[in-house]
Amino acid sequence: MKNLSYLLIFFLAIGCADLDLSPTDMIAEDAVKKDPKLVEAFLTKIYANANFEPNEGVGYPNQDRLTDGVVGGEYTLMAPWQNGIKASYSIPTASGGHSRLIKWQYGNIRSCNEVIEILNNATFDPAIVKTQIAEAKFLRAFMYLEMAKRFGGLPLELTPKSVDSSTEELMIPRNTLQETFDQIISDLTAAAADLPGTAIYGKATKWAALGLKSRAALYAARIAKSALKNNSTLKEETLKTKLISEKDFDKIIDPKKMIYPE
């Protein structure tokens, strides 16, 4: 009987305890809005997942790690059997692309969008808020450029969507190549305006944003120039897979806004 009494007291004590507790493995959004160090931790995670080094962290042989540069025409490899060479002329289709082309970074882009949304309502130093938003836009632009080099026009996700969103809201159509590059350059223009000229090692700066902007503009201009020269030999079905449909070809890049390298 005595043991039963102790047991009843124990259960009553548990029943009266406050179980409305904050989780210990997550940080509340309201807390992040008040603390730049928590935003910094969020940004650090995005930097770590952005894959700045070609094909980093996936266990590829050294020569395969050059695939990004080969695809972009910045590096060269020597043998046709090397995966970087094979990937450079592989056109992704509905069934997928070459394994070394895989770089689908929408999870990390969503994190950028979340950071921007949080910072738009932050209550700490406005100067820090501006810099951190600029970092998020730089990172988002970098990841969109890496995917645009591979896949052409992309679905542009610029706000974090709820997990309860409808299929129509989540599965948005691809934007044109022009719209994709316009968004990349818009993000980098905004980032360059608010990023500092110097930063600790590994962080984005004004000059990094301007350098990436010039690279994006050169990519876009080269695509436009090549298309204008060769569109008579390109088939519409190829354009839909590789870049965008033929009817949008004349709108890829506004010549007044882009550099056309000779």
C-alpha positions in Angstrom: 0.0 0.0 0.0 2.8 2.3 0.9 4.5 1.7 -2.5 1.2 2.4 -4.3 1.0 5.7 -2.5 4.5 6.7 -3.6 3.6 5.7 -7.2 0.5 7.9 -7.1 2.4 10.8 -5.8 5.0 10.3 -8.6 2.4 10.3 -11.3 0.6 13.4 -9.8 4.0 15.2 -9.8 4.5 14.4 -13.5 1.0 15.4 -14.3 1.5 18.8 -12.7 4.8 19.5 -14.4 5.0 22.1 -17.2 5.5 20.1 -20.4 5.3 23.1 -22.7 9.1 23.1 -23.2 11.2 24.6 -25.9 13.0 22.0 -28.0 16.7 21.6 -27.3 17.8 20.7 -30.8 16.4 23.8 -32.6 16.6 27.5 -32.3 13.3 29.5 -32.3 12.9 32.0 -35.2 12.1 34.8 -32.8 15.4 34.2 -31.0 17.3 34.4 -34.3 15.6 37.7 -35.1 17.2 39.2 -32.0 20.7 37.8 -32.2 23.2 38.4 -35.1 25.4 35.6 -33.8 22.6 33.1 -34.4 22.1 34.4 -37.9 25.9 34.1 -38.4 25.7 30.5 -37.4 22.9 30.0 -40.0 25.0 31.7 -42.7 28.0 29.6 -41.8 26.0 26.4 -42.4 25.0 27.8 -45.9 28.6 28.6 -46.7 29.6 25.1 -45.7 27.0 23.5 -48.0 27.6 25.8 -51.0 30.4 23.7 -52.5 32.8 26.4 -53.7 35.5 24.0 -54.6 34.6 22.0 -57.7 32.8 18.8 -56.7 34.2 19.0 -53.1 33.3 16.5 -50.4 31.9 13.7 -52.6 34.9 11.4 -52.8 35.6 11.9 -56.5 39.1 11.3 -58.0 41.2 14.4 -58.3 40.7 14.8 -62.0 36.9 14.6 -61.6 37.0 17.5 -59.2 37.9 19.7 -62.2 34.5 19.0 -63.8 33.0 22.3 -62.9 35.8 24.2 -64.6 35.9 22.0 -67.6 32.1 22.5 -68.1 32.6 26.3 -67.8 35.5 26.3 -70.3 37.9 27.5 -67.6 40.0 24.3 -67.2 41.1 21.6 -69.6 41.7 17.9 -69.2 43.6 15.7 -71.6 41.8 12.5 -72.3 38.3 11.8 -73.6 37.7 9.1 -71.1 38.0 11.6 -68.2 34.7 12.3 -66.6 35.2 16.1 -66.8 35.4 15.9 -70.6 32.4 13.5 -70.8 30.3 15.8 -68.5 31.2 18.9 -70.6 29.3 17.7 -73.6 26.5 15.9 -71.7 23.1 17.6 -72.0 20.8 16.9 -69.0 17.4 15.5 -70.0 14.2 14.5 -68.2 15.9 11.2 -67.2 18.8 13.0 -65.6 22.4 14.1 -66.5 26.0 12.9 -66.1 26.8 12.0 -62.5 29.5 14.7 -62.3 27.0 17.4 -63.3 24.8 16.9 -60.3 24.5 20.0 -58.3 21.0 20.5 -57.1 21.1 23.1 -54.3 17.5 24.1 -53.7 17.8 23.0 -50.0 20.6 25.5 -49.4 18.8 28.1 -51.5 15.8 27.7 -49.3 18.1 28.4 -46.3 19.2 31.7 -48.0 15.6 32.6 -48.4 14.8 31.9 -44.8 17.7 34.0 -43.6 16.6 36.9 -45.8 13.0 36.6 -44.5 14.2 36.5 -40.9 16.5 39.5 -41.3 13.7 41.6 -42.9 12.1 41.4 -39.4 15.3 41.5 -37.3 15.5 43.9 -34.3 19.3 44.2 -34.0 21.8 46.7 -35.6 20.5 47.6 -39.0 24.1 47.8 -40.4 24.7 44.1 -39.5 21.3 43.2 -40.9 22.2 44.8 -44.3 25.5 42.9 -44.4 24.0 39.6 -43.6 21.2 40.0 -46.1 23.9 40.8 -48.7 25.8 37.6 -47.8 22.6 35.5 -48.2 22.0 37.1 -51.7 25.6 36.5 -52.7 25.3 32.8 -51.7 22.0 32.4 -53.5 23.4 34.0 -56.6 26.4 31.7 -56.5 24.3 28.6 -56.3 21.9 29.7 -59.0 24.8 30.4 -61.3 26.3 27.0 -60.7 23.0 25.3 -61.6 22.4 27.7 -64.6 25.7 26.6 -66.1 24.5 23.0 -66.1 20.7 23.2 -66.7 19.9 26.6 -68.3 16.8 28.4 -67.1 15.7 27.4 -63.6 12.7 27.6 -61.3 13.5 30.7 -59.3 12.6 30.2 -55.6 13.0 33.6 -53.8 10.9 33.1 -50.7 10.8 30.1 -48.3 7.5 28.1 -48.8 5.5 26.4 -46.2 5.7 22.6 -46.1 1.9 22.7 -46.2 1.9 24.5 -49.6 0.0 22.9 -52.4 1.7 21.0 -55.1 1.0 23.8 -57.5 2.8 26.3 -55.2 5.8 23.9 -54.7 6.3 22.6 -58.2 6.7 25.9 -60.1 7.7 26.0 -63.8 11.2 26.9 -65.0 12.0 30.5 -65.7 13.7 31.5 -68.9 17.5 31.7 -69.1 17.3 35.5 -69.3 15.1 35.7 -66.1 17.6 33.3 -64.4 20.6 35.5 -65.2 18.7 38.7 -64.5 18.0 37.3 -60.9 21.6 36.3 -60.4 22.9 39.7 -61.5 20.3 41.5 -59.4 21.3 39.6 -56.3 25.0 40.3 -56.9 24.4 44.0 -57.5 22.5 44.2 -54.2 25.2 42.2 -52.5 28.0 44.3 -53.8 26.3 47.5 -52.5 26.1 46.3 -48.9 29.1 43.9 -48.4 32.3 45.2 -46.8 35.5 45.6 -48.8 37.3 43.3 -46.5 36.2 40.3 -44.4 37.6 37.4 -42.5 38.9 34.5 -44.6 36.2 32.6 -46.4 33.5 35.3 -46.1 32.0 37.2 -49.1 33.2 40.7 -49.8 32.1 43.5 -52.2 34.9 42.5 -54.5 33.8 38.9 -54.5 30.3 39.9 -55.4 31.5 42.2 -58.3 33.9 39.4 -59.5 31.0 36.8 -59.6 28.7 39.4 -61.2 31.3 39.8 -64.1 31.6 36.1 -64.4 27.8 35.7 -64.6 27.5 38.5 -67.2 30.3 36.9 -69.4 28.5 33.5 -69.2 25.2 35.0 -70.2 26.8 37.1 -73.0 28.7 34.2 -74.5 25.5 32.1 -74.6 23.6 34.9 -76.2 26.4 35.6 -78.8 26.7 31.9 -79.6 23.0 31.5 -80.0 22.7 34.6 -82.3 25.4 33.2 -84.5 24.3 29.6 -84.6 20.5 29.6 -84.1 20.0 28.5 -87.7 21.6 25.2 -87.0 20.0 24.6 -83.6 16.8 22.7 -83.4 13.9 23.8 -81.1 13.8 20.5 -79.2 17.5 20.9 -78.4 17.0 24.4 -77.1 14.2 23.3 -74.8 16.6 20.8 -73.2 19.8 22.7 -73.3 18.6 26.3 -72.7 15.2 27.7 -73.4 12.6 27.5 -76.2 13.5 29.1 -79.6 10.7 31.8 -79.3 12.5 33.2 -76.3 15.9 33.2 -77.9 15.9 36.8 -79.0 15.2 37.8 -75.4 18.0 35.9 -73.7 20.2 38.9 -73.0 19.6 42.6 -73.5 22.8 43.8 -75.4 22.6 47.2 -73.7 23.1 45.6 -70.2 25.6 42.9 -70.9 29.2 42.6 -72.2 29.7 40.8 -75.4 33.3 39.3 -75.4 34.9 38.9 -78.8 
